[in-house]
Amino acid sequence: RRAAPMAVGSSMDLRVSKALHVRGYDKVRISVIDDGSRSFGGFFDYEAPFAHRWTNLHLHTAIKEIPNGTASFQIAGQHVTVRLPAQGHTARGFLIADPCISSRDFSCAFLEKFKTFERLVDIINTVVGSDEIDYWAILGDNFYESKSPIS
């Protein structure tokens, strides 16, 4: 379950996640969060602004089939390839917990000393860009920023 990296400077926030089991193993949910100004040419089944929080942002989402474990899509001019490991076979993941990130709402004492943000971005891009990783996630009490764009 991996999406191809987006172009540098792209404002498209793309998320790919495994669809619920009842939809079948070969289904994923593809979502984009943006400011609502972009057209996706009917790619998404649901498109609406968030109702309670982040009301200045829009959610575009659809369930898509990944036949034979891989599928490619064009989303707003970006080529996106999604793959799933074969059902019943091994899947490899990369998990991160509680990364030390600073913002205007939360301070990380070791951010500069260990260059946490830069190194974390490099690690994620390298590992997730590999064909050997099937999924990744950030776990724990993350991103306490109540007003920051990072959350």
Residue, then its C-alpha position, 0 to 999 in steps of 0.5 A: r500500500r504505497a503511493a508514489p512520491m508527489a512532485v516537489g512543491s505539490s500541494m496535494d495531500l494524498r493518503v492511501s489506506k487499506a479498505l475495510h475487510v468487508r470490501g475485499y482484500d483488493k480494495v484501497r481507499i485513496s483520499v486527497i485533502d486540499d483547499g477545494s480549488r482543484s478538479f479531479g475529473g470524477f476520480f473520487d466518489y465523495e468530495a466535500p469540505f470537512a464539516h466540524r474541523w479544518t472546514n477550510l479544507h476539502l476531502h476527496t475520497a474513493i474506494k479503488e480496486i487493485p487487481n493482481g496486487t498493483a494499479s496505477f492512477q492519474i490524480a491531478g496530473q500526478h502518476v500514482t502507483v499503489r500495490l498490495p502484497a499477495q493475500g496471505h503472504t508476508a507484508r513488511g512495514f515501517l513504524i515510527a512512534d512519537p517523533c520529536i517535532s517542534s512547532r509553535d504549540f510544542s517544543c522538542a529540546f532535541l530537534e536541532k541537536f539530532k536534526t530530527f525533522e530533516r532526518l525523519v523526512d529522509i528516512i521516511n522517503t528512503v524507506v517508503g520509496s523502497d519496493e521492500i516496504d508495504y506500509w508505514a505509520i506514525l504511532g503514539d501521541n503525535f502532532y500536538e499542534s492545535k494551530s500548526p499546519i503540520s497537524 
